[in-house]
Amino acid sequence: MTDIHNLNRRLEATLRKVENSSISDKNKKAIFEFHNFCFSEGIGAGKIQRYVFDLEKIVNLLKKDFDKCKREDIQKVCWFNRKARFRATRL
């Protein structure tokens, strides 16, 4: 099947961005393990690219390792996302 949307290339670019980013090695490892898990579950490249993209954004908002996050940290990210979506609908 032809990849007219270049999903595989976009996924590879997103993975390179994570690899070259300043996030901790621990979080990079978690993101790459999740990427591998998604592929093993048969999830498509487009959806995985979005997951990896979102995880990289989330870890930058949290500014800490995933395994150190608490409920309040996750709520902060949800609040930030909700605030950003609210602003986008008001434009």
LODRENLUM-9719 format. One record per residue: residue number from 0; residue in one letter; x, y, z of N, C-alpha, C, O in turn. Coordinates in nm, 2 decimals, decimal comma. Layout:
<pts>
<pt lumza="NUM" rofi="a" n_xx="X" n_yy="Y" n_zz="Z" ca_xx="X" ca_yy="Y" ca_zz="Z" c_xx="X" c_yy="Y" c_zz="Z" o_xx="X" o_yy="Y" o_zz="Z"/>
...
</pts>
This chain:
<pts>
<pt lumza="0" rofi="m" n_xx="0,08" n_yy="-0,12" n_zz="0,00" ca_xx="0,00" ca_yy="0,00" ca_zz="0,00" c_xx="0,09" c_yy="0,12" c_zz="0,00" o_xx="0,19" o_yy="0,13" o_zz="0,07"/>
<pt lumza="1" rofi="t" n_xx="0,05" n_yy="0,22" n_zz="-0,08" ca_xx="0,13" ca_yy="0,34" ca_zz="-0,09" c_xx="0,10" c_yy="0,43" c_zz="0,03" o_xx="-0,01" o_yy="0,45" o_zz="0,07"/>
<pt lumza="2" rofi="d" n_xx="0,21" n_yy="0,49" n_zz="0,08" ca_xx="0,20" ca_yy="0,58" ca_zz="0,19" c_xx="0,19" c_yy="0,73" c_zz="0,14" o_xx="0,29" o_yy="0,80" o_zz="0,15"/>
<pt lumza="3" rofi="i" n_xx="0,07" n_yy="0,77" n_zz="0,10" ca_xx="0,06" ca_yy="0,90" ca_zz="0,03" c_xx="0,08" c_yy="1,01" c_zz="0,13" o_xx="0,11" o_yy="1,13" o_zz="0,09"/>
<pt lumza="4" rofi="h" n_xx="0,06" n_yy="0,99" n_zz="0,26" ca_xx="0,07" ca_yy="1,09" ca_zz="0,36" c_xx="0,21" c_yy="1,09" c_zz="0,43" o_xx="0,23" o_yy="1,16" o_zz="0,52"/>
<pt lumza="5" rofi="n" n_xx="0,30" n_yy="1,00" n_zz="0,38" ca_xx="0,43" ca_yy="0,99" ca_zz="0,43" c_xx="0,43" c_yy="0,97" c_zz="0,59" o_xx="0,51" o_yy="1,03" o_zz="0,66"/>
<pt lumza="6" rofi="l" n_xx="0,34" n_yy="0,88" n_zz="0,63" ca_xx="0,33" ca_yy="0,86" ca_zz="0,77" c_xx="0,45" c_yy="0,80" c_zz="0,83" o_xx="0,50" o_yy="0,83" o_zz="0,94"/>
<pt lumza="7" rofi="n" n_xx="0,52" n_yy="0,70" n_zz="0,76" ca_xx="0,64" ca_yy="0,64" ca_zz="0,81" c_xx="0,75" c_yy="0,74" c_zz="0,82" o_xx="0,83" o_yy="0,74" o_zz="0,92"/>
<pt lumza="8" rofi="r" n_xx="0,76" n_yy="0,83" n_zz="0,73" ca_xx="0,87" ca_yy="0,93" ca_zz="0,73" c_xx="0,84" c_yy="1,03" c_zz="0,84" o_xx="0,93" o_yy="1,08" o_zz="0,91"/>
<pt lumza="9" rofi="r" n_xx="0,71" n_yy="1,07" n_zz="0,86" ca_xx="0,68" ca_yy="1,16" ca_zz="0,97" c_xx="0,71" c_yy="1,10" c_zz="1,10" o_xx="0,75" o_yy="1,17" o_zz="1,20"/>
<pt lumza="10" rofi="l" n_xx="0,68" n_yy="0,97" n_zz="1,12" ca_xx="0,71" ca_yy="0,90" ca_zz="1,24" c_xx="0,86" c_yy="0,90" c_zz="1,27" o_xx="0,90" o_yy="0,92" o_zz="1,38"/>
<pt lumza="11" rofi="e" n_xx="0,94" n_yy="0,86" n_zz="1,17" ca_xx="1,08" ca_yy="0,86" ca_zz="1,18" c_xx="1,13" c_yy="1,00" c_zz="1,22" o_xx="1,22" o_yy="1,01" o_zz="1,30"/>
<pt lumza="12" rofi="a" n_xx="1,08" n_yy="1,11" n_zz="1,16" ca_xx="1,12" ca_yy="1,24" ca_zz="1,19" c_xx="1,09" c_yy="1,28" c_zz="1,34" o_xx="1,17" o_yy="1,34" o_zz="1,41"/>
<pt lumza="13" rofi="t" n_xx="0,97" n_yy="1,24" n_zz="1,38" ca_xx="0,93" ca_yy="1,26" ca_zz="1,52" c_xx="1,02" c_yy="1,18" c_zz="1,62" o_xx="1,06" o_yy="1,24" o_zz="1,72"/>
<pt lumza="14" rofi="l" n_xx="1,06" n_yy="1,06" n_zz="1,59" ca_xx="1,15" ca_yy="0,98" ca_zz="1,67" c_xx="1,28" c_yy="1,05" c_zz="1,68" o_xx="1,35" o_yy="1,05" o_zz="1,78"/>
<pt lumza="15" rofi="r" n_xx="1,33" n_yy="1,10" n_zz="1,56" ca_xx="1,46" ca_yy="1,17" ca_zz="1,56" c_xx="1,46" c_yy="1,29" c_zz="1,65" o_xx="1,55" o_yy="1,32" o_zz="1,72"/>
<pt lumza="16" rofi="k" n_xx="1,34" n_yy="1,36" n_zz="1,64" ca_xx="1,33" ca_yy="1,48" ca_zz="1,72" c_xx="1,34" c_yy="1,45" c_zz="1,87" o_xx="1,40" o_yy="1,52" o_zz="1,95"/>
<pt lumza="17" rofi="v" n_xx="1,27" n_yy="1,34" n_zz="1,91" ca_xx="1,28" ca_yy="1,30" ca_zz="2,05" c_xx="1,42" c_yy="1,26" c_zz="2,09" o_xx="1,47" o_yy="1,30" o_zz="2,19"/>
<pt lumza="18" rofi="e" n_xx="1,49" n_yy="1,18" n_zz="2,00" ca_xx="1,62" ca_yy="1,14" ca_zz="2,03" c_xx="1,72" c_yy="1,26" c_zz="2,04" o_xx="1,81" o_yy="1,25" o_zz="2,13"/>
<pt lumza="19" rofi="n" n_xx="1,70" n_yy="1,36" n_zz="1,96" ca_xx="1,79" ca_yy="1,47" ca_zz="1,97" c_xx="1,75" c_yy="1,58" c_zz="2,07" o_xx="1,81" o_yy="1,69" o_zz="2,08"/>
<pt lumza="20" rofi="s" n_xx="1,64" n_yy="1,56" n_zz="2,14" ca_xx="1,59" ca_yy="1,66" ca_zz="2,23" c_xx="1,66" c_yy="1,66" c_zz="2,36" o_xx="1,75" o_yy="1,57" o_zz="2,38"/>
<pt lumza="21" rofi="s" n_xx="1,63" n_yy="1,76" n_zz="2,44" ca_xx="1,70" ca_yy="1,77" ca_zz="2,57" c_xx="1,63" c_yy="1,70" c_zz="2,69" o_xx="1,67" o_yy="1,71" o_zz="2,80"/>
<pt lumza="22" rofi="i" n_xx="1,53" n_yy="1,62" n_zz="2,65" ca_xx="1,46" ca_yy="1,55" ca_zz="2,76" c_xx="1,55" c_yy="1,44" c_zz="2,81" o_xx="1,64" o_yy="1,39" o_zz="2,74"/>
<pt lumza="23" rofi="s" n_xx="1,52" n_yy="1,39" n_zz="2,93" ca_xx="1,61" ca_yy="1,29" ca_zz="3,00" c_xx="1,61" c_yy="1,16" c_zz="2,92" o_xx="1,52" o_yy="1,13" o_zz="2,85"/>
<pt lumza="24" rofi="d" n_xx="1,72" n_yy="1,09" n_zz="2,94" ca_xx="1,74" ca_yy="0,96" ca_zz="2,88" c_xx="1,63" c_yy="0,86" c_zz="2,93" o_xx="1,58" o_yy="0,78" o_zz="2,85"/>
<pt lumza="25" rofi="k" n_xx="1,59" n_yy="0,88" n_zz="3,05" ca_xx="1,49" ca_yy="0,79" ca_zz="3,11" c_xx="1,35" c_yy="0,81" c_zz="3,04" o_xx="1,28" o_yy="0,71" o_zz="3,00"/>
<pt lumza="26" rofi="n" n_xx="1,32" n_yy="0,94" n_zz="3,01" ca_xx="1,19" ca_yy="0,96" ca_zz="2,94" c_xx="1,20" c_yy="0,92" c_zz="2,79" o_xx="1,11" o_yy="0,87" o_zz="2,74"/>
<pt lumza="27" rofi="k" n_xx="1,32" n_yy="0,94" n_zz="2,73" ca_xx="1,34" ca_yy="0,90" ca_zz="2,59" c_xx="1,32" c_yy="0,75" c_zz="2,59" o_xx="1,25" o_yy="0,70" o_zz="2,50"/>
<pt lumza="28" rofi="k" n_xx="1,38" n_yy="0,68" n_zz="2,68" ca_xx="1,36" ca_yy="0,53" ca_zz="2,68" c_xx="1,21" c_yy="0,49" c_zz="2,70" o_xx="1,17" o_yy="0,40" o_zz="2,63"/>
<pt lumza="29" rofi="a" n_xx="1,14" n_yy="0,56" n_zz="2,78" ca_xx="1,00" ca_yy="0,53" ca_zz="2,80" c_xx="0,92" c_yy="0,55" c_zz="2,67" o_xx="0,83" o_yy="0,48" o_zz="2,64"/>
<pt lumza="30" rofi="i" n_xx="0,95" n_yy="0,66" n_zz="2,61" ca_xx="0,88" ca_yy="0,70" ca_zz="2,48" c_xx="0,91" c_yy="0,59" c_zz="2,38" o_xx="0,82" o_yy="0,55" o_zz="2,30"/>
<pt lumza="31" rofi="f" n_xx="1,04" n_yy="0,55" n_zz="2,36" ca_xx="1,07" ca_yy="0,45" ca_zz="2,26" c_xx="1,01" c_yy="0,31" c_zz="2,30" o_xx="0,98" o_yy="0,24" o_zz="2,21"/>
<pt lumza="32" rofi="e" n_xx="1,01" n_yy="0,28" n_zz="2,42" ca_xx="0,94" ca_yy="0,15" ca_zz="2,46" c_xx="0,79" c_yy="0,16" c_zz="2,43" o_xx="0,74" o_yy="0,06" o_zz="2,38"/>
<pt lumza="33" rofi="f" n_xx="0,73" n_yy="0,27" n_zz="2,45" ca_xx="0,59" ca_yy="0,28" ca_zz="2,42" c_xx="0,57" c_yy="0,27" c_zz="2,27" o_xx="0,47" o_yy="0,21" o_zz="2,22"/>
<pt lumza="34" rofi="h" n_xx="0,66" n_yy="0,33" n_zz="2,19" ca_xx="0,65" ca_yy="0,32" ca_zz="2,05" c_xx="0,66" c_yy="0,18" c_zz="2,00" o_xx="0,58" o_yy="0,13" o_zz="1,92"/>
<pt lumza="35" rofi="n" n_xx="0,75" n_yy="0,10" n_zz="2,06" ca_xx="0,77" ca_yy="-0,04" ca_zz="2,03" c_xx="0,64" c_yy="-0,12" c_zz="2,07" o_xx="0,60" o_yy="-0,21" o_zz="1,99"/>
<pt lumza="36" rofi="f" n_xx="0,59" n_yy="-0,09" n_zz="2,18" ca_xx="0,47" ca_yy="-0,16" ca_zz="2,23" c_xx="0,35" c_yy="-0,13" c_zz="2,13" o_xx="0,28" o_yy="-0,22" o_zz="2,09"/>
<pt lumza="37" rofi="c" n_xx="0,34" n_yy="-0,01" n_zz="2,09" ca_xx="0,23" ca_yy="0,03" ca_zz="2,00" c_xx="0,24" c_yy="-0,05" c_zz="1,87" o_xx="0,14" o_yy="-0,10" o_zz="1,81"/>
<pt lumza="38" rofi="f" n_xx="0,36" n_yy="-0,06" n_zz="1,81" ca_xx="0,38" ca_yy="-0,14" ca_zz="1,69" c_xx="0,35" c_yy="-0,29" c_zz="1,71" o_xx="0,29" o_yy="-0,35" o_zz="1,63"/>
<pt lumza="39" rofi="s" n_xx="0,39" n_yy="-0,34" n_zz="1,83" ca_xx="0,36" ca_yy="-0,48" ca_zz="1,86" c_xx="0,21" c_yy="-0,51" c_zz="1,87" o_xx="0,16" o_yy="-0,62" o_zz="1,85"/>
<pt lumza="40" rofi="e" n_xx="0,13" n_yy="-0,40" n_zz="1,90" ca_xx="-0,01" ca_yy="-0,41" ca_zz="1,91" c_xx="-0,08" c_yy="-0,39" c_zz="1,78" o_xx="-0,21" o_yy="-0,40" o_zz="1,77"/>
<pt lumza="41" rofi="g" n_xx="-0,01" n_yy="-0,36" n_zz="1,68" ca_xx="-0,07" ca_yy="-0,34" ca_zz="1,54" c_xx="-0,12" c_yy="-0,20" c_zz="1,52" o_xx="-0,20" o_yy="-0,18" o_zz="1,42"/>
<pt lumza="42" rofi="i" n_xx="-0,08" n_yy="-0,10" n_zz="1,60" ca_xx="-0,13" ca_yy="0,04" ca_zz="1,58" c_xx="-0,06" c_yy="0,10" c_zz="1,46" o_xx="0,06" o_yy="0,07" o_zz="1,45"/>
<pt lumza="43" rofi="g" n_xx="-0,12" n_yy="0,17" n_zz="1,38" ca_xx="-0,07" ca_yy="0,23" ca_zz="1,26" c_xx="0,04" c_yy="0,34" c_zz="1,29" o_xx="0,04" o_yy="0,40" o_zz="1,40"/>
<pt lumza="44" rofi="a" n_xx="0,12" n_yy="0,37" n_zz="1,19" ca_xx="0,23" ca_yy="0,46" ca_zz="1,20" c_xx="0,17" c_yy="0,61" c_zz="1,23" o_xx="0,24" o_yy="0,68" o_zz="1,31"/>
<pt lumza="45" rofi="g" n_xx="0,06" n_yy="0,64" n_zz="1,17" ca_xx="0,01" ca_yy="0,78" ca_zz="1,19" c_xx="-0,03" c_yy="0,80" c_zz="1,34" o_xx="0,00" o_yy="0,90" o_zz="1,39"/>
<pt lumza="46" rofi="k" n_xx="-0,10" n_yy="0,70" n_zz="1,39" ca_xx="-0,15" ca_yy="0,71" ca_zz="1,53" c_xx="-0,03" c_yy="0,71" c_zz="1,63" o_xx="-0,02" o_yy="0,79" o_zz="1,72"/>
<pt lumza="47" rofi="i" n_xx="0,07" n_yy="0,63" n_zz="1,60" ca_xx="0,19" ca_yy="0,62" ca_zz="1,68" c_xx="0,27" c_yy="0,75" c_zz="1,68" o_xx="0,32" o_yy="0,80" o_zz="1,78"/>
<pt lumza="48" rofi="q" n_xx="0,28" n_yy="0,81" n_zz="1,56" ca_xx="0,34" ca_yy="0,94" ca_zz="1,54" c_xx="0,28" c_yy="1,04" c_zz="1,63" o_xx="0,35" o_yy="1,12" o_zz="1,69"/>
<pt lumza="49" rofi="r" n_xx="0,15" n_yy="1,04" n_zz="1,63" ca_xx="0,07" ca_yy="1,14" ca_zz="1,72" c_xx="0,10" c_yy="1,11" c_zz="1,86" o_xx="0,12" o_yy="1,21" o_zz="1,94"/>
<pt lumza="50" rofi="y" n_xx="0,10" n_yy="0,99" n_zz="1,90" ca_xx="0,13" ca_yy="0,95" ca_zz="2,04" c_xx="0,27" c_yy="1,00" c_zz="2,08" o_xx="0,29" o_yy="1,06" o_zz="2,19"/>
<pt lumza="51" rofi="v" n_xx="0,37" n_yy="0,97" n_zz="2,00" ca_xx="0,51" ca_yy="1,01" ca_zz="2,03" c_xx="0,52" c_yy="1,16" c_zz="2,04" o_xx="0,58" o_yy="1,22" o_zz="2,13"/>
<pt lumza="52" rofi="f" n_xx="0,46" n_yy="1,23" n_zz="1,94" ca_xx="0,46" ca_yy="1,38" ca_zz="1,94" c_xx="0,39" c_yy="1,43" c_zz="2,07" o_xx="0,45" o_yy="1,52" o_zz="2,13"/>
<pt lumza="53" rofi="d" n_xx="0,28" n_yy="1,38" n_zz="2,11" ca_xx="0,21" ca_yy="1,43" ca_zz="2,23" c_xx="0,29" c_yy="1,40" c_zz="2,35" o_xx="0,30" o_yy="1,48" o_zz="2,44"/>
<pt lumza="54" rofi="l" n_xx="0,36" n_yy="1,28" n_zz="2,36" ca_xx="0,44" ca_yy="1,25" ca_zz="2,48" c_xx="0,56" c_yy="1,34" c_zz="2,49" o_xx="0,59" o_yy="1,38" o_zz="2,60"/>
<pt lumza="55" rofi="e" n_xx="0,62" n_yy="1,38" n_zz="2,38" ca_xx="0,73" ca_yy="1,47" ca_zz="2,38" c_xx="0,68" c_yy="1,61" c_zz="2,43" o_xx="0,75" o_yy="1,67" o_zz="2,51"/>
<pt lumza="56" rofi="k" n_xx="0,57" n_yy="1,65" n_zz="2,39" ca_xx="0,51" ca_yy="1,78" ca_zz="2,44" c_xx="0,48" c_yy="1,77" c_zz="2,59" o_xx="0,51" o_yy="1,86" o_zz="2,66"/>
<pt lumza="57" rofi="i" n_xx="0,42" n_yy="1,66" n_zz="2,63" ca_xx="0,38" ca_yy="1,64" ca_zz="2,77" c_xx="0,50" c_yy="1,64" c_zz="2,86" o_xx="0,50" o_yy="1,71" o_zz="2,97"/>
<pt lumza="58" rofi="v" n_xx="0,61" n_yy="1,57" n_zz="2,82" ca_xx="0,73" ca_yy="1,57" ca_zz="2,91" c_xx="0,79" c_yy="1,70" c_zz="2,92" o_xx="0,85" o_yy="1,74" o_zz="3,02"/>
<pt lumza="59" rofi="n" n_xx="0,78" n_yy="1,78" n_zz="2,81" ca_xx="0,83" ca_yy="1,92" ca_zz="2,82" c_xx="0,75" c_yy="2,01" c_zz="2,91" o_xx="0,80" o_yy="2,10" o_zz="2,98"/>
<pt lumza="60" rofi="l" n_xx="0,62" n_yy="1,98" n_zz="2,92" ca_xx="0,54" ca_yy="2,06" ca_zz="3,01" c_xx="0,56" c_yy="2,01" c_zz="3,16" o_xx="0,56" o_yy="2,10" o_zz="3,25"/>
<pt lumza="61" rofi="l" n_xx="0,58" n_yy="1,88" n_zz="3,18" ca_xx="0,60" ca_yy="1,83" ca_zz="3,31" c_xx="0,74" c_yy="1,87" c_zz="3,37" o_xx="0,75" o_yy="1,90" o_zz="3,49"/>
<pt lumza="62" rofi="k" n_xx="0,84" n_yy="1,87" n_zz="3,29" ca_xx="0,98" ca_yy="1,90" ca_zz="3,33" c_xx="1,02" c_yy="1,80" c_zz="3,44" o_xx="1,10" o_yy="1,84" o_zz="3,53"/>
<pt lumza="63" rofi="k" n_xx="0,98" n_yy="1,68" n_zz="3,43" ca_xx="1,03" ca_yy="1,57" ca_zz="3,52" c_xx="1,01" c_yy="1,43" c_zz="3,45" o_xx="0,94" o_yy="1,42" o_zz="3,35"/>
<pt lumza="64" rofi="d" n_xx="1,07" n_yy="1,33" n_zz="3,51" ca_xx="1,06" ca_yy="1,20" ca_zz="3,45" c_xx="0,92" c_yy="1,15" c_zz="3,47" o_xx="0,85" o_yy="1,18" o_zz="3,57"/>
<pt lumza="65" rofi="f" n_xx="0,87" n_yy="1,07" n_zz="3,38" ca_xx="0,73" ca_yy="1,01" ca_zz="3,39" c_xx="0,71" c_yy="0,93" c_zz="3,51" o_xx="0,61" o_yy="0,94" o_zz="3,58"/>
<pt lumza="66" rofi="d" n_xx="0,81" n_yy="0,86" n_zz="3,55" ca_xx="0,80" ca_yy="0,77" ca_zz="3,67" c_xx="0,80" c_yy="0,85" c_zz="3,80" o_xx="0,77" o_yy="0,79" o_zz="3,91"/>
<pt lumza="67" rofi="k" n_xx="0,83" n_yy="0,98" n_zz="3,80" ca_xx="0,82" ca_yy="1,06" ca_zz="3,92" c_xx="0,69" c_yy="1,15" c_zz="3,92" o_xx="0,67" o_yy="1,22" o_zz="4,02"/>
<pt lumza="68" rofi="c" n_xx="0,61" n_yy="1,14" n_zz="3,82" ca_xx="0,49" ca_yy="1,22" ca_zz="3,82" c_xx="0,39" c_yy="1,17" c_zz="3,92" o_xx="0,37" o_yy="1,05" o_zz="3,95"/>
<pt lumza="69" rofi="k" n_xx="0,31" n_yy="1,27" n_zz="3,97" ca_xx="0,20" ca_yy="1,24" ca_zz="4,06" c_xx="0,07" c_yy="1,29" c_zz="4,00" o_xx="0,07" o_yy="1,35" o_zz="3,89"/>
<pt lumza="70" rofi="r" n_xx="-0,03" n_yy="1,26" n_zz="4,06" ca_xx="-0,16" ca_yy="1,30" ca_zz="4,01" c_xx="-0,17" c_yy="1,45" c_zz="3,98" o_xx="-0,22" o_yy="1,49" o_zz="3,88"/>
<pt lumza="71" rofi="e" n_xx="-0,11" n_yy="1,53" n_zz="4,07" ca_xx="-0,12" ca_yy="1,68" ca_zz="4,05" c_xx="-0,04" c_yy="1,72" c_zz="3,92" o_xx="-0,08" o_yy="1,81" o_zz="3,85"/>
<pt lumza="72" rofi="d" n_xx="0,06" n_yy="1,65" n_zz="3,88" ca_xx="0,14" ca_yy="1,67" ca_zz="3,76" c_xx="0,05" c_yy="1,65" c_zz="3,64" o_xx="0,05" o_yy="1,73" o_zz="3,54"/>
<pt lumza="73" rofi="i" n_xx="-0,02" n_yy="1,54" n_zz="3,64" ca_xx="-0,11" ca_yy="1,50" ca_zz="3,53" c_xx="-0,22" c_yy="1,60" c_zz="3,52" o_xx="-0,26" o_yy="1,64" o_zz="3,41"/>
<pt lumza="74" rofi="q" n_xx="-0,28" n_yy="1,64" n_zz="3,63" ca_xx="-0,38" ca_yy="1,74" ca_zz="3,63" c_xx="-0,33" c_yy="1,87" c_zz="3,57" o_xx="-0,41" o_yy="1,94" o_zz="3,50"/>
<pt lumza="75" rofi="k" n_xx="-0,21" n_yy="1,91" n_zz="3,60" ca_xx="-0,15" ca_yy="2,03" ca_zz="3,55" c_xx="-0,15" c_yy="2,03" c_zz="3,39" o_xx="-0,18" o_yy="2,12" o_zz="3,33"/>
<pt lumza="76" rofi="v" n_xx="-0,11" n_yy="1,91" n_zz="3,34" ca_xx="-0,10" ca_yy="1,90" ca_zz="3,20" c_xx="-0,24" c_yy="1,90" c_zz="3,14" o_xx="-0,26" o_yy="1,97" o_zz="3,03"/>
<pt lumza="77" rofi="c" n_xx="-0,34" n_yy="1,84" n_zz="3,20" ca_xx="-0,47" ca_yy="1,84" ca_zz="3,15" c_xx="-0,53" c_yy="1,98" c_zz="3,16" o_xx="-0,60" o_yy="2,03" o_zz="3,06"/>
<pt lumza="78" rofi="w" n_xx="-0,50" n_yy="2,06" n_zz="3,26" ca_xx="-0,54" ca_yy="2,20" ca_zz="3,27" c_xx="-0,48" c_yy="2,28" c_zz="3,16" o_xx="-0,55" o_yy="2,36" o_zz="3,10"/>
<pt lumza="79" rofi="f" n_xx="-0,35" n_yy="2,26" n_zz="3,14" ca_xx="-0,29" ca_yy="2,34" ca_zz="3,04" c_xx="-0,35" c_yy="2,31" c_zz="2,90" o_xx="-0,37" o_yy="2,40" o_zz="2,82"/>
<pt lumza="80" rofi="n" n_xx="-0,38" n_yy="2,18" n_zz="2,87" ca_xx="-0,44" ca_yy="2,15" ca_zz="2,74" c_xx="-0,58" c_yy="2,20" c_zz="2,73" o_xx="-0,61" o_yy="2,25" o_zz="2,62"/>
<pt lumza="81" rofi="r" n_xx="-0,65" n_yy="2,20" n_zz="2,84" ca_xx="-0,79" ca_yy="2,25" ca_zz="2,83" c_xx="-0,79" c_yy="2,40" c_zz="2,81" o_xx="-0,87" o_yy="2,46" o_zz="2,74"/>
<pt lumza="82" rofi="k" n_xx="-0,69" n_yy="2,47" n_zz="2,88" ca_xx="-0,68" ca_yy="2,62" ca_zz="2,86" c_xx="-0,64" c_yy="2,65" c_zz="2,72" o_xx="-0,70" o_yy="2,75" o_zz="2,66"/>
<pt lumza="83" rofi="a" n_xx="-0,55" n_yy="2,58" n_zz="2,66" ca_xx="-0,51" ca_yy="2,60" ca_zz="2,53" c_xx="-0,62" c_yy="2,58" c_zz="2,43" o_xx="-0,64" o_yy="2,66" o_zz="2,33"/>
<pt lumza="84" rofi="r" n_xx="-0,70" n_yy="2,47" n_zz="2,45" ca_xx="-0,81" ca_yy="2,45" ca_zz="2,36" c_xx="-0,92" c_yy="2,55" c_zz="2,37" o_xx="-0,98" o_yy="2,59" o_zz="2,27"/>
<pt lumza="85" rofi="f" n_xx="-0,94" n_yy="2,60" n_zz="2,49" ca_xx="-1,04" ca_yy="2,71" ca_zz="2,51" c_xx="-1,00" c_yy="2,84" c_zz="2,44" o_xx="-1,08" o_yy="2,90" o_zz="2,37"/>
<pt lumza="86" rofi="r" n_xx="-0,87" n_yy="2,87" n_zz="2,45" ca_xx="-0,82" ca_yy="2,99" ca_zz="2,38" c_xx="-0,84" c_yy="2,97" c_zz="2,23" o_xx="-0,87" o_yy="3,07" o_zz="2,16"/>
<pt lumza="87" rofi="a" n_xx="-0,81" n_yy="2,85" n_zz="2,18" ca_xx="-0,82" ca_yy="2,83" ca_zz="2,03" c_xx="-0,96" c_yy="2,84" c_zz="1,98" o_xx="-0,98" o_yy="2,89" o_zz="1,87"/>
<pt lumza="88" rofi="t" n_xx="-1,06" n_yy="2,81" n_zz="2,06" ca_xx="-1,20" ca_yy="2,82" ca_zz="2,02" c_xx="-1,25" c_yy="2,96" c_zz="2,03" o_xx="-1,35" o_yy="2,99" o_zz="1,97"/>
<pt lumza="89" rofi="r" n_xx="-1,18" n_yy="3,05" n_zz="2,10" ca_xx="-1,22" ca_yy="3,19" ca_zz="2,12" c_xx="-1,17" c_yy="3,28" c_zz="2,01" o_xx="-1,21" o_yy="3,39" o_zz="2,00"/>
<pt lumza="90" rofi="l" n_xx="-1,08" n_yy="3,23" n_zz="1,93" ca_xx="-1,03" ca_yy="3,31" ca_zz="1,82" c_xx="-1,12" c_yy="3,33" c_zz="1,71" o_xx="-1,08" o_yy="3,40" o_zz="1,61"/>
</pts>
